C-alpha cells in the first residue's frame, strides 16, 4: 500500500531559498521569459502545471543576475586571452621590452625594462647529466666516472619594478576606450528622440552629479557597468535604505530592486529639473569614463598577476641551476677524497715505484 505525503502550499515561500516573503517575482507571469532564463543558469526546471504560483525573491534575482554578469565577464576575458598572439619561443631569447604585446600602445602603466634572463637559460644548458658514481668495496678500483663541468655564474638579475597605480587623464581614458572592448556600451549610449515620462533627472545648485527621479523616488550614487547602471537610494546612508533601480544604459528598461525603509523625505534645497534628453548626454559621458577606468584598473591588476607569475618561474629556474651546481661539487669532492686515500696508501698514483739512492757519508769526503 503506497501513501503520498500531503503537499504544502509554497506560494508564500521563495522557490529557490525557501524564505518566506511577500515580495517575490512570479516565475510564470509577466516577466516569465526573463526569470526562466535566469533559472537556466542553475539548470533548474520548474513545472508550471504543478507549481503555477512559484515565485523567486528579490535577493535570489540579484544573486542570479550577478552570476550572469560574472559568467559574461569570464567569456569576455577568455576571448581576449585567446586572441593574444603566441610567443615565438619560450627560452626568453625574444626581446622582452615588448612585454605583453596587447598592451604595447596602451597608456595604462609605464613600460619598464624587463630583467635579462638569458644568462640563467645558458647556465642551465651547461648542466649535463652526471654519470652515477659506482660504490666500490675496495679503493683499488679505478677512478669514479665523473665529468668535470665548468659552470659559469649566473648573471645578476635586475629587479623589475611593479606598475604603479595612478589616476588617468581624460585623453588617456579615451585611448584606453579605443583599445578595450566597450562595443556594448557604444551601442546602448544613443540619444533617442523621446523617453517615457515616469522618470527625469534633477541637480542641485551646488551639485555636480545628477539625481534620477523614478516614479517620484530619488536615486543617486550610480554604479556604472557595461550594459546597465544601478542607481541607489539618495537616502541610503541616512536611513540605511537598500532600495535600488537598475536601468539599461539606453534608459529604456528599468527594474526596481528592494523596497525603501523610510517614508517621503522633503528635500531641503530646491533642485533644477532636467528632461532625459537634456541630462543623458552628460550621464553617458560620466558612465563611459567610469567604465573605462574600471577596465583599465582590471587590466593593471591582470598585468601585475602575470608579472608575479613570471617572477616565480624565474626563481624556480634559478633554484634548479643552484641545486645542479651543488650536486656536481659534491660528486667532485668525493672523487678528490678517494684519490687522496690512494696516494697515501700506495704512494704515487701512477703505479710507478720510486727509485731510492743509498747515501754514504764517505762519498762526501
Secondary structure by P-SEA (a helix, b strand, c coil): ccccccccccccccccccccccccccccccaaaaaaaaaaaabbbbbccccccccccaaaaaaaaaaaaaaaaaaaaaaaaaacccccccccccccccccccccccccccccccccaaaaaaaaaacccccbbbbbccccccccbbbbbbbcccccccccccbbbbbbcaaaaaaaaaaccaaaaaaacccccccccccbbbbcccccbbbbbcccbbbccccccccbbbbcccccccccccbbbbbcccccbbbbcccccccbbbbcbbbbbbcccccaaaaaaaaaaaaaaaaaaaaaaaaaaaaaaaaaaaaaaaaaaaaaaaaaaaaaaaaaaaaaaaaacccccccbbbbbbbbbccccc
